[in-house]
Amino acid sequence: MLSGAMRRTDTTPDEVEASLRAQGWTAIADVQAVILETDGSLSVVPRERRTDGAALAKVLRHARRLSETGGTGA
């Protein structure tokens, strides 16, 4: 879990885990990523899902940028 990003969005590990359970996920190891959507919901990207990875790569780049800039994204 990206603790810096979670702090900036006031999201706790318990909230992420509760959302995963509510969506039917029983093992966090089956999850590649959890994305905080603009409406506040959490979307799950499963590990076994075959994608081109572009969307996830974009999210990870943004998270790294936020981490490096202290949350400003600049």
N, C-alpha and C positions, 0 to 999 in steps of 0.2 A: 504494500500500500504506500502511496506517496503521501507521507505525513505532512509535508509542507503544504501541498495542495489541499489536503483535507482540512488543515488548520485554517487556511484562507477562506474556505467555504463553510466553515463551522460544521463539518461532517465528521462524525465519529466512526470508528471501526464497528461499533455495535449497530449503528444505523445501516452501514453497508451490509453487514452480515444479515440483519433483519430483512433488508430489501432482497437479498439473494434468496433467503428462505421463502419469502412471500412469492417469489417468482419460480419456486420449485427447485432451486439449487441446493443440494445437500453437502457438496464438497467444494470449497473455494479453489481447490486444485484443478477443478474442471473449468474454471473461469480465467480467460486471458486478461480481460480488463472490465472495469466498471466505469461507465462514463456518466458524469453529472450533466444532464441535459439542461437547456435554458429554462425549461419549466420547473426545474427542481427535481424531476424524477431521475432515477438511476437506470441506465440501460446496461445490459450484460452482453459482452462479446465472449462466447464460449471458446474454449481451446480447440475443440474438434471442428469447429466451423471453418470451412475453406473459403477464404476471401483473398483478395489481392493485397490486403494489408494497408492500402492507401489511407483509409479513414482512420485506422488505429495509429498509423505512423504520424498522421497529422495531429492527432490528440496528444500523443507522446511528445512530439516536438513542442507543442504549445505548453504542456506541463513543464517541460525542461526550461523553456524560456521564462515562464512564470517563476520557477524556482530560482533561476539565475538573476532575475531582476527584482526579486523580493515581492512578487505578486503584481507588479505594475504592467507587465506584458510589453513594456517599451523596449 
